[in-house]
Protein backbone atom coordinates (compact mmCIF):
# COMPACT_ATOMS: atom_id res chain seq x y z
CA UNK A 1 0.00 0.00 0.00
CA UNK A 2 1.32 3.37 -0.94
CA UNK A 3 0.92 6.15 1.61
CA UNK A 4 -0.61 9.35 0.30
CA UNK A 5 -1.00 12.77 1.82
CA UNK A 6 -4.44 11.60 3.05
CA UNK A 7 -3.46 8.19 4.48
CA UNK A 8 -0.07 9.17 5.96
CA UNK A 9 -1.57 11.23 8.86
CA UNK A 10 -4.02 8.41 9.60
CA UNK A 11 -1.23 5.84 9.82
CA UNK A 12 0.83 8.15 12.03
CA UNK A 13 -2.15 8.63 14.34
CA UNK A 14 -2.82 4.87 14.54
CA UNK A 15 0.82 3.85 15.06
CA UNK A 16 0.90 4.45 18.83
CA UNK A 17 -2.24 2.35 19.21
CA UNK A 18 -0.73 -0.47 17.16
CA UNK A 19 2.41 -0.39 19.32
CA UNK A 20 0.31 -0.61 22.50
CA UNK A 21 -1.67 -3.63 21.31
CA UNK A 22 0.95 -6.22 22.42
CA UNK A 23 1.14 -4.54 25.84
CA UNK A 24 -2.64 -4.71 26.16
CA UNK A 25 -2.56 -8.43 25.36
CA UNK A 26 0.18 -8.95 27.96
CA UNK A 27 -1.85 -6.99 30.51
CA UNK A 28 -4.85 -9.22 29.91
CA UNK A 29 -2.75 -12.28 30.78
CA UNK A 30 -1.90 -10.95 34.23
CA UNK A 31 -5.51 -10.10 35.00
CA UNK A 32 -6.48 -13.76 35.33
CA UNK A 33 -7.93 -15.08 38.55
CA UNK A 34 -6.33 -17.51 40.95
CA UNK A 35 -8.02 -20.75 41.92
CA UNK A 36 -8.60 -21.82 45.52
CA UNK A 37 -6.11 -24.42 46.72
CA UNK A 38 -3.85 -24.00 43.67
CA UNK A 39 -0.64 -24.01 45.70
CA UNK A 40 2.33 -22.03 44.40
CA UNK A 41 0.20 -20.69 41.53
CA UNK A 42 -1.52 -18.51 44.13
CA UNK A 43 1.68 -16.44 44.22
CA UNK A 44 0.52 -15.14 40.81
CA UNK A 45 -2.06 -13.03 42.63
CA UNK A 46 0.60 -10.32 42.25
CA UNK A 47 3.33 -10.28 39.62
CA UNK A 48 6.51 -8.21 39.28
CA UNK A 49 4.75 -5.87 36.79
CA UNK A 50 2.11 -5.09 39.44
CA UNK A 51 4.79 -4.03 41.90
CA UNK A 52 6.51 -1.96 39.20
CA UNK A 53 3.25 -0.06 38.63
CA UNK A 54 3.36 1.15 42.24
CA UNK A 55 7.08 1.94 42.20
CA UNK A 56 8.54 -1.24 43.73
CA UNK A 57 11.16 -3.30 41.93
CA UNK A 58 10.86 -7.05 42.60
CA UNK A 59 11.94 -10.31 41.06
CA UNK A 60 9.78 -13.38 40.50
CA UNK A 61 8.07 -14.80 43.57
CA UNK A 62 9.29 -17.90 45.33
CA UNK A 63 6.66 -19.69 47.32
CA UNK A 64 6.26 -22.23 50.07
CA UNK A 65 3.01 -24.15 50.07
CA UNK A 66 1.12 -25.54 53.06
CA UNK A 67 -2.32 -26.93 53.91
CA UNK A 68 -2.32 -29.29 50.90
CA UNK A 69 -1.98 -26.36 48.51
CA UNK A 70 -4.51 -24.07 50.22
CA UNK A 71 -1.90 -21.67 51.62
CA UNK A 72 1.02 -20.05 49.79
CA UNK A 73 3.74 -17.94 51.37
CA UNK A 74 5.25 -15.85 48.57
CA UNK A 75 8.50 -13.89 48.89
CA UNK A 76 9.62 -11.38 46.27
CA UNK A 77 13.31 -10.41 46.13
CA UNK A 78 13.66 -6.64 46.14
CA UNK A 79 16.37 -4.04 46.66
CA UNK A 80 13.81 -2.20 48.85
CA UNK A 81 13.81 -5.02 51.42
CA UNK A 82 11.48 -7.83 52.42
CA UNK A 83 8.28 -8.08 50.35
CA UNK A 84 5.85 -10.86 51.19
CA UNK A 85 2.40 -11.95 50.08
CA UNK A 86 0.67 -14.76 51.97
CA UNK A 87 -2.43 -16.26 50.36
CA UNK A 88 -4.86 -18.42 52.33
CA UNK A 89 -7.40 -19.58 49.78
CA UNK A 90 -8.92 -22.92 50.58
CA UNK A 91 -8.30 -23.74 54.23
CA UNK A 92 -11.44 -21.82 55.22
CA UNK A 93 -14.78 -22.99 53.89
CA UNK A 94 -16.93 -20.47 55.77
CA UNK A 95 -16.69 -16.74 56.48
CA UNK A 96 -16.23 -17.31 60.26
CA UNK A 97 -13.26 -19.60 59.52
CA UNK A 98 -11.78 -16.94 57.20
CA UNK A 99 -12.18 -14.33 59.96
CA UNK A 100 -10.12 -16.54 62.29
CA UNK A 101 -7.43 -16.93 59.61
CA UNK A 102 -7.34 -13.13 59.06
CA UNK A 103 -6.98 -12.54 62.82
CA UNK A 104 -4.20 -15.12 62.97
CA UNK A 105 -2.39 -13.45 60.05
CA UNK A 106 -2.63 -10.07 61.79
CA UNK A 107 -1.27 -11.62 64.98
CA UNK A 108 1.66 -13.11 63.07
CA UNK A 109 2.48 -9.74 61.51
CA UNK A 110 2.04 -7.93 64.81
CA UNK A 111 1.47 -4.26 65.39
CA UNK A 112 -1.65 -2.15 65.65
CA UNK A 113 -3.98 -2.87 62.73
CA UNK A 114 -6.63 -0.32 61.81
CA UNK A 115 -9.64 -0.81 59.51
CA UNK A 116 -9.25 0.53 55.98
CA UNK A 117 -11.70 0.70 53.08
CA UNK A 118 -10.92 -1.68 50.23
CA UNK A 119 -13.58 -2.09 47.55
CA UNK A 120 -14.54 -5.75 47.15
CA UNK A 121 -13.18 -6.82 50.53
CA UNK A 122 -15.37 -8.05 53.34
CA UNK A 123 -12.76 -6.72 55.74
CA UNK A 124 -9.38 -4.98 55.41
CA UNK A 125 -6.95 -3.75 58.05
CA UNK A 126 -3.57 -2.05 57.71
CA UNK A 127 -0.60 -1.39 59.99
CA UNK A 128 2.66 0.47 59.62
CA UNK A 129 4.20 -0.46 62.95
CA UNK A 130 7.87 -1.22 63.06
CA UNK A 131 11.07 0.72 63.30
CA UNK A 132 14.56 0.69 61.85
CA UNK A 133 15.54 -2.14 59.54
CA UNK A 134 12.44 -4.17 60.48
CA UNK A 135 9.98 -1.41 59.55
CA UNK A 136 7.18 -3.15 57.66
CA UNK A 137 3.81 -1.92 56.43
CA UNK A 138 1.16 -4.61 56.04
CA UNK A 139 -2.43 -5.05 54.95
CA UNK A 140 -4.57 -8.09 55.65
CA UNK A 141 -7.84 -8.43 53.79
CA UNK A 142 -10.59 -10.98 53.41
CA UNK A 143 -12.87 -11.61 50.44
CA UNK A 144 -15.29 -14.46 51.03
CA UNK A 145 -13.17 -17.33 52.31
CA UNK A 146 -9.91 -15.99 50.83
CA UNK A 147 -7.45 -14.13 53.07
CA UNK A 148 -4.39 -12.23 51.85
CA UNK A 149 -1.59 -10.65 53.86
CA UNK A 150 0.71 -8.26 51.97
CA UNK A 151 3.78 -6.67 53.50
CA UNK A 152 6.32 -4.20 52.14
CA UNK A 153 9.06 -2.06 53.68
CA UNK A 154 7.74 1.07 55.39
CA UNK A 155 8.19 4.25 53.40
CA UNK A 156 6.27 7.51 52.91
CA UNK A 157 4.40 5.85 50.01
CA UNK A 158 3.91 2.38 51.58
CA UNK A 159 0.24 2.80 52.52
CA UNK A 160 -0.75 3.97 49.02
CA UNK A 161 1.41 1.26 47.42
CA UNK A 162 -0.20 -1.46 49.57
CA UNK A 163 -3.71 -0.27 48.83
CA UNK A 164 -2.98 -0.21 45.09
CA UNK A 165 -1.52 -3.73 45.25
CA UNK A 166 -4.49 -4.95 47.31
CA UNK A 167 -6.90 -3.55 44.69
CA UNK A 168 -5.05 -5.51 41.99
CA UNK A 169 -4.98 -8.71 44.05
CA UNK A 170 -8.63 -8.56 45.06
CA UNK A 171 -9.60 -8.39 41.41
CA UNK A 172 -7.92 -11.75 40.89
CA UNK A 173 -9.88 -13.54 43.59
CA UNK A 174 -13.31 -14.99 42.99
CA UNK A 175 -15.71 -14.47 45.88
CA UNK A 176 -16.21 -17.84 47.56
N, C-alpha and C positions, 0 to 999 in steps of 0.2 A: 504494500500500500504506500502510495506516495503522499507525503504530508503537504498540504496546501496552506495558504494563509488563513483559511477558515478552520482546518482540522488541527493545525499545529497548536493553537492556544488550548483547544479542547484536550489534546493529549498531554500537554504540560499541566493542565489543571487536574487531570485524572492520575497522573504519575504518582503523586504522594499516596493516593488511596491504594493504588496497585502495590506499592512498596509495603504498605501496612497490612495487606491481606495475609501474608504468612504469619505476622505477629498476632493477628486476630485468631488465626487457626491455632497457634500455639497457646494462646490465652484460653481458648475453649477447652483444651486438653486439661489444664490445671484446674478448671472449674468443675471437675467431676466430684461425685460424692464418695465418701468412704462407707464401707459396709461394716455393720457390727461384727465383732469377733474376728476381724480380718488380720489380726496379728500385726506384723511389722508394716504392712501396707497402710495401717492407720497413721503412720508417721507422715503420709502424704497429705494429711489434713492441712499442712503448711509446707510450702516448698521454698527453696532458696530465692526464687523470683518474688515471692510474697514478702519476704523479709527485706529484699532490695527495695521494694516499693515504699517501705516505711523508713528507709535509711539505715538498715542493718545488713552488714555483709556476713553471710554464712556459707558454709559448705553443705554438702548433702548430709541428711540426717542418718545417724546410726541408732538403731533401736534395740531394746531388750523387750522381750515379750513375756507376759505372765498370764495367769488365769486362763490357760488353754486358748490363748490368742485373743482374749477379751480386753487385755490391758497392754498398752505399748508405752514404753518410756523412751522418748526420742531426744537425743542430744545433737545439737548443731554446732560444729566447730566455728568459732568466730574470733576475730581479733578484738572484739569488744568485751569478750569474757563469756561466761557460762550462759548458754541459751538452751532452755529445755521446754519440751512440750510433752505432757503426759496425757494419754487418751484412755479413758475407761469407757468402753462402748461394748457392752455385752454382759459384764458381771451383774449388773442390776437389771431386773426385769420389771420393776415397778418404780414409780416416782419416789415413794418413801425410801426405797433402797438406794436410789441415786442421790437423794439428799444426804444419806449417811456417808456415801462415798465422797461427795463434795466436801462435807465437814471434815472427813479424814484427810483429804488432800490439803485443805486449808491448815489443818493441824500440823501436817508434815512440813509445809512451807514455813509456818510460824508467822508471827507478826500480827498486827491489828488489821483485819480485813474490814472493809466498809462496802456497803451495797453500791452498785453502779448500774446505770441503765445500759442494757445491751439488747437491741432489737432482736427478737427471735429466741432469746434465752428465757427460761423459766426463772432463773436466778443467776446473778453475777455479782461477784465481790472482788475487790482489788486491794492490794496493799503495796506500800513502798518502804516498808521497814527494812532496816539493815544499815550498816555503816561500813566505811572503809572498803577493803577489797571484797567483802562479802555482800556489799549492797546489791539488793535484788528486788525488782519490782515484779509482782505476780498478779495474775487474774485467774480466778477459778469460776467457771460457768457451767450451768447445767441446761440441757435441752432434752426434754423427755427423759430417757434413761441414760443418755450420754453425758459424761462429765469430762471436761478438759481443764487442765492446769497449764498455763503458759507463764514462763518466767524469763526475764531479760535483765541485763545489768541496769541498775538505776542510773538515770540521766535526766536532764531537764525535759527531754522529750519522751521518756519511757512510758508514761501513762497514755499519751496519745498513740504511741507506737503499739502498745499492747491492745488498746481498744480497736485500732485498725486491723491488727492481726486477728483478734477475736471475731470481728465482723466477717473477715474472709473465712475463717475456720467454721463458724456457725452456718455459713451458707453451704458447706460441704457435708453437713450432717443431716440426715433425714430425721424427722421427729419420730420417736418410737414410743 
